[in-house]
């Protein structure tokens, strides 16, 4: 277990973030045009520094962004096939990231 992990990583996996619904349940079709984007919260009461926040956000935030921008044609297998590239890109950019399982 990394010292950046504060114990709540299993609450929402990378896969969970990938499949967050874009529209609230029960929203009428004509109301969907008013949805302009998405929001991914990070509760910080146990987070002590930015490195720890990065570790908890990434790669989840990338999965969320990919799902929002490709909502109608999301493909988990395709996204997951880029895991190594995504993690290497984050590490090369000196961004702390969760290296474990995505599901």
Secondary structure by P-SEA (a helix, b strand, c coil): cccccccccccccaaaaaacccccccccccccccccbbbbbbbccccccaaaaaaaaaaaaaaaaaaaaacccccaaaaaaaaaaaaaaaaaacbbbbccccc
